Amino acid sequence: MKEEVRNKYTVVIGLEVHAQLLTKSKIFNSDSAVYGSLPNTNLSPITLGHPGTLPVLNKKAVEYAIKMGLACNSEIAREMIFDRKNYFYPDLPKGYQITQDRTPVCVGGHVTIDLNENETRNIPLNRIHLEEDAGKSIHLEEETDTLVDFNRSGVPLIEIVTEPKIRSSAEAGAFLNEIRRLVRYLDICDGNMEEGSLRCDANISIMPKGDTELGKKVEVKNMNSVRNLQRAIDFEIKRQIELAENGEGINSETRNFDADLGITTGMRTKEALNDYRYFPDPDLSPVHISKEWIEKIQESMPSLPRELRERYINEFGLPEYDAKVLTDSKEMTLYFEDLCSKTSNYKAASNWLMGPVKSYLNESSIGIDKFEMTPSRLAEIIALVDKNRISFSVASQRLFPKLLQSDKPALKLAQELNLLHDENDDTLEHLIDEVIIGFPDKVKSYKGGQKGILRMFMGEVMKRSKGKADPKVANELLIKKLG
């Protein structure tokens, strides 16, 4: 699409993010909420909606919702009720879903996203509310019947609803990434989009630039990755603009995203949807949230990514890039924090995690939570480098791989492998003399002003010392002798 055509329209996007809460039991009964059980094993008469059964609210689910609200600067409701949202699907055994319509647990607030290296933006929230998940319909190829697994039915969800203030697929992706990061830091959801514990619907419309009346909204359901969310939005923006440019109307409808083809397809029109007929659930009492409970939850809140970034930049003196990488996942942050309790060289700790450690994790296809080297042992290597007992290159290329296969202390292993710097000045001076004598033409060029040749001399010294020469001492001695 030509840029001048695209720029004629303002894109309006609102997101609805569903996060399954990491409670042990379901939101209104004691059935297990664990993922991966055999189909239809985490069931009871309450989950199946049998007549005469009564729901009982899971307090932990409310606590987790409040945590998310506090992290998003929302106002926490002091009084709330649950409502029945009436509609029928085979995977909704009661014929209605228990949710919150008029009294969401969290109101307003915002989530801060990074637009680029130096620019952030607050995405305003409408609400965060609690509800129960539905079961899962399974459609097998070449089968006419639909199978239903009710294990997921009744698992607690929070739905995070933004205001329609997002303006691009990039902003939408940044928002979803930040939500996933927050729920993981708070330990309220594992954020696994592939397993469906974090799902996202996007409401997308366009309007001519300068207009204030919103266009007809199209909802795209259940994207299972940040990339697919962005692909679906980009396709839908293009489709809607092309319809508008051709003078065709845009239908207000619900659409599905085909990840293989990269397109959205129609599911049902909004006009054809039944009224949900919300009304207060008569089986659940109103909930009072005390000021004391909110304060207690606030005290238990962990440091969040943006707070940690500020700390790493201002207190640890790390560059902003390092701080962002180290706070991208909770597991990396925990490892870094533990490492920093054992060394005061925070920059070296950052360099090791973003360099040799990250390379090893990528090659091994594991996360930092599965990394077998403890922070204490990594701190031993950092200390050896800090004391000039070994160079960083030798430590990272030769000592680090061996330590992963041994339980010996770093110093002892370095000694056994003969990796420590040779502290005999006479030996180092003799090596440097050999190098200078061996390259008379290079010496002449260096003295003629080609100072970059010093790197070649250093390379030769390190090669002949098998990496054991102290680079700083060797560099100073080389400059002195060449001068």
Sequence and secondary structure as in RCSB ss.txt:
>XXXX:A:sequence
MKEEVRNKYTVVIGLEVHAQLLTKSKIFNSDSAVYGSLPNTNLSPITLGHPGTLPVLNKKAVEYAIKMGLACNSE
IAREMIFDRKNYFYPDLPKGYQITQDRTPVCVGGHVTIDLNENETRNIPLNRIHLEEDAGKSIHLEEETDTLVDF
NRSGVPLIEIVTEPKIRSSAEAGAFLNEIRRLVRYLDICDGNMEEGSLRCDANISIMPKGDTELGKKVEVKNMNS
VRNLQRAIDFEIKRQIELAENGEGINSETRNFDADLGITTGMRTKEALNDYRYFPDPDLSPVHISKEWIEKIQES
MPSLPRELRERYINEFGLPEYDAKVLTDSKEMTLYFEDLCSKTSNYKAASNWLMGPVKSYLNESSIGIDKFEMTP
SRLAEIIALVDKNRISFSVASQRLFPKLLQSDKPALKLAQELNLLHDENDDTLEHLIDEVIIGFPDKVKSYKGGQ
KGILRMFMGEVMKRSKGKADPKVANELLIKKLG
>XXXX:A:secstr
  HHHHTTEEEEEEEEEEEE   SB SSSSSB  TT  TT S  TTTTT TT      HHHHHHHHHHHHHTT E
E SEE  EEEE   TT TTSEEEE SSS SEE  EEEEEEETTEEEEEEEEEEEEEE   EEE  TT  S EEE 
TTTT EEEEEEE S B SHHHHHHHHHHHHHHHHHHTS    TTTTSEEEEEEEEEEETT  S    EEEEEE S
HHHHHHHHHHHHHHHHHHHHTT     EEEEEETTTTEEEEEEEGGGS     EE TTS  EE  HHHHHHHHHT
    HHHHHHHHHHTS   HHHHHHHTSSHHHHHHHHHHHTT S HHHHHHHIIIIIHHHHHHHT  GGG  S H
HHHHHHHHHHHTTSS HHHIIIIIHHHHTT  S HHHHHHHTT S    HHHHHHHHHHHHHH HHHHHHHHTT 
GGGHHHHHHHHHHHTTT S HHHHHHHHHHHH 
